[in-house]
Amino acid sequence: MPYLVEKFGYPCFKETLEQVNRQYDAMPDAFKGHYRIDENGDIKMLKSPGESKAIMDRFWEEERSKLK
């Protein structure tokens, strides 16, 4: 999205990017930073699958404990 906003500047692209950023900011940290997409559109893993699973498992464990 940032590329499209910069390249074309259409209001719909800007609005979509703002919406995506708001949604990303609202997500729990446990779901952020596991991968990124590079300038070529390729996915680059930032954490191993095991590390990602451990982080998310901890998150869900904490959420379940809040319900008790």
C-alpha positions in Angstrom: 0.0 0.0 0.0 2.7 2.6 0.8 4.1 2.1 -2.7 0.7 2.7 -4.3 0.1 5.8 -2.2 3.5 7.2 -3.1 3.3 6.2 -6.8 -0.3 7.2 -7.6 -1.5 9.2 -4.6 -5.2 8.3 -5.1 -7.4 9.2 -2.1 -8.8 5.6 -2.0 -5.2 4.2 -1.6 -4.5 6.8 1.2 -7.7 5.9 3.0 -7.1 2.2 2.7 -3.5 2.6 4.0 -4.8 4.6 7.0 -7.5 1.9 7.7 -4.9 -0.9 7.5 -2.5 1.1 9.9 -5.4 1.6 12.4 -6.2 -2.1 12.3 -2.6 -3.1 12.7 -2.1 -0.7 15.6 -5.2 -2.2 17.3 -3.9 -5.8 17.1 -2.3 -7.3 20.1 1.5 -7.3 20.0 1.6 -11.1 20.0 0.4 -11.0 16.4 2.8 -8.4 15.1 6.4 -8.8 13.8 6.3 -12.4 12.7 7.0 -11.6 9.0 7.2 -8.7 6.6 6.7 -8.3 2.9 9.7 -6.8 1.1 9.7 -4.3 -1.8 9.3 -7.2 -4.3 6.2 -8.6 -2.5 8.1 -11.6 -1.1 7.4 -12.7 2.5 10.4 -12.6 4.8 10.0 -14.5 8.1 11.3 -12.5 11.1 10.6 -15.3 13.6 10.9 -19.0 13.4 7.6 -21.0 13.3 8.3 -22.3 16.8 8.9 -18.9 18.2 5.8 -17.5 16.6 3.7 -20.4 18.0 5.1 -20.0 21.5 4.3 -16.2 21.4 0.7 -16.9 20.3 0.2 -19.8 22.6 1.2 -17.5 25.5 -1.2 -14.8 24.3 -4.1 -17.3 24.1 -3.2 -18.7 27.5 -3.3 -15.3 29.1 -6.6 -14.5 27.3 -8.2 -17.8 28.6 -7.0 -17.0 32.2 -8.8 -13.6 32.0 -12.1 -15.5 31.5 -11.8 -17.5 34.7 
